[in-house]
Amino acid sequence: MPTVMVRATTILGEFEHVQAELVGTAVMLTDGRAGTVERVWLDELHGLRISIRGHDGKWPISTVKLVETR
């Protein structure tokens, strides 16, 4: 398999793993917003982004301060 395909497959596999791990998990952002992760996106400019149920917008994953422990 060409190197590009291996890299793309790895990225998509990790994305699916993160999505399964974060969706439905309670988080708190560095700006004080808190709630449950509703959806996860891959953004070509910012990387991984999340939306939180009850709050409009999408935030970079780097703004997550606390994550619910399971």
Secondary structure, 3 states (H helix, E strand, C coil): CCHHHHHHHHHHHHHHHHHHHHCCCEEEECCCCEEEEEEEEEECCCEEEEEECCCCCCEEHHHEEEECCC
